[in-house]
């Protein structure tokens, strides 16, 4: 699966075939199209035991792992990525992780919704009380814990919260998406909920790891597109005389190479920063990678759907799920708005050789 020469040795040692087998699970005879939701959490916990935190020196291994998961099942990657991200953040902050816990990361904002954190009075230092509503909280009714950003006056702070408190009310019913239907990401109401602050004010958003985590999401997008490209390759192999399928496959191979180079190059840059020469503009690097991968993934999905026709999309649940899941997942990139963000950063502080 790993072709780009930019990958580090750590990435090349990732057992992608073993990860695919783990995602598929031991029950391969039940005729199911995709892994069941509980199994995805098991995969997240299993990989957490063998995947290091995302730091300078491990980026290649982490990104290759995430891509391998997504190549097997996009929805599983959507569960695994935030769990591993949360564990990285907690490790960097020196916060102990409860045994057997499962984690999400909820940092999105939305108009009209606001989560406030207030001092908890006589309770231990670092304890706050959450009140308000947080949007886009994936699997909040399933996970045990989450890292959540909350407003403290004009600042946003990161807090760790148990999702199994009485004042936590997820709204899964509003999630009507056809993509990622088993990963409900509706809003959550918090009422008088205890949480613990993680890091200093602003630490979560300022640290390089925030940008690195965004590249990890792009690695999942690329991996998801690899899985979809395998569908096209199978169709082309079954019809070796079809020039149109060969052309489509060649186009997809080129697009995936561009996406892989973007992810692998960023991983190499992160890992090289372990030597102490870290002068990268990480927000710009991350946004460039995400936009490059988004463009490639959109092109791959369009080409595959156009080439294989409606048959697999209406008769093969695994193919239909992958197309819908991937289409929704890459919308975490905001298209033209994020391209405008790149332009603004370049105008303000440079960052391109030309």
N, C-alpha and C positions, 0 to 999 in steps of 0.2 A: 504493500500500500504506500510506503514511503519511497518516493523517487527523487525528490529535489536534493541536489548536492548541498544545499544549505543546512540540512538537518545535522544536528550534533550526534555524537556517538550515543549519548543517553537516549535520544529518540529512537535510534535504530535498534536499540536493545528491547524496545517495547514489543511484547508478544501480542501482536494484533490479532492473530488467529485465536489465541486463547481468550482474548477479551471478547471476540465475537461469540465464542462458545459460551462464555459466562453470560453474556446478554441473552442469548437464545434460551439458556436454561437447560436443565436435564430432561425435561419433558418435551421431547421432539416428536412424539407420536400422537399428540392430542388433536392435531389438525388446526391448531390456532395460528392466526396470521401474525400476531405480534405478541411480545411478552406481556403478561398480565401486570397490572399496576403494582401489586405487592412485591413482585419479583424485581421490579425496577429499584425499589428502595433497598432490597437485598444486594443488588449489584452495586449501588452507591456505597453501602457500608463495606462491602468486600473490597472494592477498589480503594477506598479510603485507607485500608490497612496496608496497601502495597504501593500507593502513589504518594510521593513526598509533597509537602507544601510547595506552592508556586513561588519560588524565589530565584534569584540570579544563580544559575547553575543547574536548575531543574526544569526550565521552561520547555525544552525540547521534549523531555519525557512526559510532562503533563499534557502538552498540546497534542502529542501523538496519541496518548491514551484517550483523550476526549474525542479526537477524530475517529479513532477505532470504534468507540462506543456508538457514535452517531452513524457510522457506516453500517452498523448492525441494526440499530433502531433509533430513530430520531428522538422519540419521546423518552427513551431511557437516558439519552444524553441530556435532555432537558431537566431530568431529575438529578443526574450525577453531577453536572457542572456546578450548580449552586451549592450542593453539599460540599464538594471539594473546595470551592471558593470560600465558604464559611469557615471550614477547618483551617485554611491558610490564614485567614484574617485573625481568627482566634489565637493561632499559634504565634503570629507576629505580635499580638497584643499581650501575650503571656496569660491568656485566660484558659482555665482548665475546661475540658469538654466532658460533659456527663457521659458515662458509658452507655452505649447502645442508642445514643441520640441521633436524630436525623434533622438536617438543617436546610433552611432556605435563606435567601438574602433578598430583602424587600427595601429597595432604595428609590423606587419610582415616585414621582409626584403627578398629580392630576388637578385640573382646575376644580375648585369647589370642595376639595378634600384636603384635610390637614390633620396630621397627627402631632399632638403636643406632648412634651415630657416635662413633668413638674417635680420639684423636690419631694421626697417621700417623708419629710418630717423627721421623726425620731428613729427611723429605720437606718440600717447600716450605711456608711458612706459609700456613695456610688450607686445607690438604689434610687430609681425614679419611678414615677407613676405615669402611665400612658393613658391618654384620652383622645379620642378622635377616630378618624378612618384612614386607612392606608390602602392605596390602590395596587392592583397587579400583584397579589400575594399568592404565588403558585403553591398548591398543595397545602394550604394553611390548615385544612381540616384533617390532614393526614400526618404531617410532620410533627415532631415533638418540640422543636425549637426554631427560632429564626433570629437573624441579625436584621435590625430594622433601623432606618433613619427616622429621627423624630425632631421636631422643631423645639429649640430651647431659646426663646426670644427670636433674635434675628439669625441664629446659627442653627445648623443641622448637626445632630450628634448621632453616633451609632450606639445602639443598645442591643443587648442580648435578652431575649424574652422566651419564656416557656409558653407555648401555644395551647397548653392544656389547662389554662386558668379559666375560671367561670366568666370573666369579663371579655374573653376573646370570642368573637362571633364572625366566622367566615360566611361569605355569601356565594357559595358555589353555584347556586341556581341561576345566577346571572350569566354564567359561562355557557354560551350556546355555540361555541366555535366548532367547526367541522375538523379543523386541524388541532392536534393535541387535545382531543376531547377528554382524555384521562389525566390531564394535568390542569385542572381547573385553576384559573388565575384571577378570581374575582376579588373585590375589596374585602377588607376585614375591619370590623368595628372593635375598638379597644375601649373598655370602660373600667377605670380604676384598676389597671393591670400593672403589676410590679415588673420592673426590668432593671438590668444592670448596665451601666455605661461601659463602653468598650473604647479605650483610647482617649486621647485628649480631644478637645473641640477641633473639628476640621481635619483630624488625622486620617479618617477613612478616605475622604475624597482627595487629599493632597498626596498620599503615599504613591510611589510608582506602581505598587501592586493593584491599584484601582484600574489603571490603564491596562496592565498585564491581564487582569481578569477579563477585560473586554475583548482582548485578543483570544483568550480561551473560548469565549462564546463563538468567535469567528472560526476557530478550529472545529467546533461542532458543526457549523454551517457547511464547511468544506467536507467534513466526513459524511454528513447527510447527503450531499450531492454525489459523493463517490458511490454510496449505496444505490442511488438512483441511476447513475451511469452504468452500474453493473446490470441493471435491467435492460438498458439499451444494448449493451454488449451481447447479452444472451439472445436478444431478438436478432441482432445482426449476424450472430453465429448460426442461428437457425435458418437464415435466409442469405447464404453467402453470395448469391448472385444479385442482391439488391444494392445497386450503386447509391441509392438515396440513403439507405441505412448506414453504409460505409462512410458516406460523407458526413452524416449526422454524428456518427461515432467519432470521426476525426475532429470535428468541431468541439465536441464535448471533452475529448482528451486535451485539446489545447486550452480550453477554459479551466479545466481542473488543474492543469500544470501551473497556470497563472495564480490560481487561488492557493495552491500548495506552496509555491515560492513565497507568496506574501506571508503565510503563517510560519513557514520554516525560517525565513529570513528574520522575522521578528523574534522568533525563539532564539536564534543564534545571537542576535543583538542583546537580548536580555541576558543570556548566559555569559556572553563576553563581558558584560558589565560587572561580573563577579571579580574581575581582575582589578577593579577600582577605577577604571576609566569610564565613568558614567556621565556623559554630557548629552544624552539623548533627550529630545523633547517628547516624552512618553505620551502625552495626550495626542500629539500630532501623529506619532508612529501608530498608535492604536487606531485612530480614526482612519488613517490611510489603509491599514490592513483590513479593517471592517468594511470599508467602502469597496475595496478591490475584491474582497471575497464575496460581498453581496452581489456585485455586478456579475461575477463569474457564476455564482449559484443560480441567480435568476436566469442567466443564459442557458445553463445546463438544464434546469427544470423545463424551460420553454421548449428547448430542442428535444428533450426526451418525450415530453407529452405530445408534441407535434408528430414525432416519428413513430411512436408505438401505437398511436390512435386510441380510440375510446375503449377497446376491448379490455385491456388490463385494468383500466381505471374503473370499470364497471363490474368486473368479474374476479379480480384478484385483490382481496382485502389488504394484503401487505403493500402492494404497489399504491393503491388508492390512499392508504394511510400515510405512506412516506411522502407522496406528493403534497397532500394537504398539510401534514405536520411541518414539512420543510418550508412551504410557502408562508405559513404563519410565523415560524421561528425567525426567519430572516427579517421580518418586519420590526424586530428589535433595532435594526438599523433604520434610520429615518430618511433614507434616500436623499433627495435634494437638500433637505435641511442640514444633513450631516456633510454633504459636499460644500454647502455654504460655510459650515463651521471650519472645514479645512481651509477654504479661501480666506476666511477671517484670520485664522491663526497665522497663515503664511504672510499676510499683509502686515500683521502686527509684530511678528517676531522672526520672519524668515523661515528657514527650515528646509529649503530646497536648493539644490546645487546651482540651478540656473537662475 
